[in-house]
Amino acid sequence: MRWLLGIVINAVLFVALAGWFQGFHVSGFGAAFVASLILSILNMLVRPILIILTLPITILTLGLFLIVINAMTLLLTDAIMGDAFDVSGFGLALLVVIIMSIFNLVVQRVLFEKD
């Protein structure tokens, strides 16, 4: 249930960010939901491999390189989705990932914090 709620929240966030940034396009909520689902699957399957491959630079940057890995995962989602989901470049992907990370952190604290 928590995983599905995260997918829906990310889909809503994709639609909101697509309206905000000119180089970020989502063709509708359905495409945003599928993109969010694909991103979640890539985070489970591909992200751990990327983390292991880039472990030295991740350690040197004290974990900040993980943001770059998240941006690469978002660009991979863009490549899989085709025209329905488009991120115009790496810089925009980096910005979208930072905003999504902050928003997801706040939402997780508000919704899932144990008393």
N, C-alpha and C positions, 0 to 999 in steps of 0.2 A: 504494500500500500504506500509506504513512504517513498519507494523507488518511482512508482507511477506518479505520485504527486510532484516529485522532482522533475520528471519528464514534462509534465503539464506546465509547471512553473517556468522551466527553461523555454518551452514553446511560446508561452506568453511573452517572455523576455525577448526572444528572437523577433517576434512581431513588433514589439515596442522599439527595439533597437533598429530594426529595418526602417521604421518610420522616422527615426532620428538621424541616421547616417545615410548619406546619399549613395555611397559605394556598397552598401549592404542591402541585399534584396531578398525577400521571401515572398513567394507567390500567394501565400494564404496561410491560415492557421493549420490546415492539414499538412502542408509542406513543412511548416515549422515543427509540428508534432513529429513527423517522420524524421526530420533533421535532428531533433532532440533525442529521439530514440537511437538513431545511428551514432550520434555523438556519445551517448551513454554506452553503447556496445563497444565503440572504439576505445573509450576510456577504460573499459574492462579488459580488452584484448590487446590493443596496440600500445597504449600508454605505458604499461609496465615494461614492455620491451624497450621503448624509447628511453625510459628512465634508466634502465640498466646500461644501455649503450652510451648514454651521456652522463653517467655517474661522476666521472672526474670533474667535468665543467660544472655540474650541479653542486658538487661539494665546494669548488672554488668560489662559486657565486652565492654560497650559503642558501641554496635552494631557489634563488630567483630565476634560474634557468627553467624551472618548472613552468613558468608563465609562457616561455617560448615553446615548450613542449605542448602546452594546452593550445596555443595558437596554431601549431602544426597540425594538431588533431582537428581543430576547427576547419582548417584548410583542406584536410583530407575528407571531412564531411562534405565540404563544398564540392570537391571532385566527385564524390559518390552521388550526390544529389542532382548534379547537372544544373539546368537552368532554373529550377524551382527554388534553389537556394544559392545565392552568389555573394561571395566576399571578394571585394575588388583587389585586395593586396594584403601583404603580410602585416604592414603597419596597422591597418584597420582591424585585421584579425587579432592582433595584439591588444588593441584598445577594447574591442568587444569582449575578449576573454577577461581582461582586467575588470571591466564593469560587471560582467556576469559573475565573476568570482566574489566581488564585494557584495553584490546583491544576494547571491546564494548564501554567503556567510551570514548576512543579516537575517534572511528568511529562516535559515536553519536555527539561529539563536532564538528567534521569536516563536516559531512553530514547534520546535522539537526540544527545547530546553527543559530539562527535568528540574523540578523544584527541590 
